[in-house]
């Protein structure tokens, strides 16, 4: 039994032979058209054009399979449209209407998918624009630069949106990115200018300190150098480590040079006071030593607090070895000497109090503000001392005048004199802080 010839049967469904030519029956709204000629037999010609159709169909099937598996399906749109046109022009015998319908359905599905993807792309790009615009106020330049790099990569990887809004979105995104880069460039320019100004300011202070380091105006120069030290701390500039170290070394060396000279100056004051003819161990020699000790003690206020305290204690030890002297001048020298030492001790305590009050890591107070804060603190301490003094005076006033209370009376009187001296010391320190300072 002869088997049916399916390819030939299919070919005859869609075409025929006439006048030596092979014809495709009317399809896709087009009339019958001649697609070739018979070279051998009619059946061979029909089979050949049936095979041509089959090869075209396989090509379309493979394209549709790739379309379904593709991530970026939008790239297949033009191929689908091209094959739809080919269905109307291809020379073969087969069901071109079915192929055309399948291609059309794939196109419609692709359009839906593309529209959905473009909506998703629009949302993604809107988010990227928002993130780029959110950097308009940041000053975290390193982290923000990495963020911008990531945003630009994400923008390039995001698929297209509707052509009508593409230009607008591109402008908004790249505008926000450019704004960030413009701000970063301006910041870097400002930072370089600030660094130059900072270096110039530090160098100016170094030069001023070096000019002052050999001055013999010890009291005035001491205040000026302390002002320079405060000004140095106030700059609080950030420089390269090596450059900062070089400037600080020069500035510190100038300060150390002066204060070493001041220390030697204070230590060498005594010999200049001893007059020829003073007998060693005599009251006159002791008086000269006490005058010199009082003068040296008064000069200590110019030293940094920690150095001043050490020197004051040394001078007190020398005072005890200076010999006994009686008379009004001796009492006056004692008052001068103790008041000068008290100023040093009170200044050290005040410095400690101010440093304890200052928040950890906070920059030093400007000189004017520090002086104001110190004045407020001293007035507070004076008020406390006055309350103590009033209590001691009340106790002394109520003490019975009998000889049995003499020891207690002397004790109270000594404490009263101590608090009176404390109040006087703090009052003079307030006046010192309120003196005008040179620039």
Buried (B, 14 or more C-beta within 10 A) or exposed (E): EEEEEEBBEBBBEBBBBEEEEBBBEEBEEEEEEBBBEBEEEBBEBBBBBBBBBBEBBEEBEEBBEEBEEEEEBBEBBEBBEEBBEBBEEBBBBBBBEEBBBBBBEBBEBBEEEBEEBBEEBBEBBBEBBEBBBEBEEEEEBEEBBEBBEEBBEBBEEBBEBEEEEEEEBBEBBBEBBEBBEEBBEEEEEEEEEEBEEBBEBBEEBBEBBBEBBEBEEBEEBBBBBBBBBBBBEBBEBEBEEEEBEBBBEBBBBBBEBBBEBBEEEBEEBBEEBBEEEBEEEEBBBBBBBBBBBBBBBBBBBBBBBEBBBBBBEEBBEBBEEBBEBEEEEBEEBBBBBBBBBBBBBBBBBBBEBBEEEBEEEEEBBEBEEBBBBBBEBBEEBBEEBBEBBEEBBEBBEEEEEEEEBEEEBEEBEEBBEBBBBBBBBBEBBBEBBEEEEEE
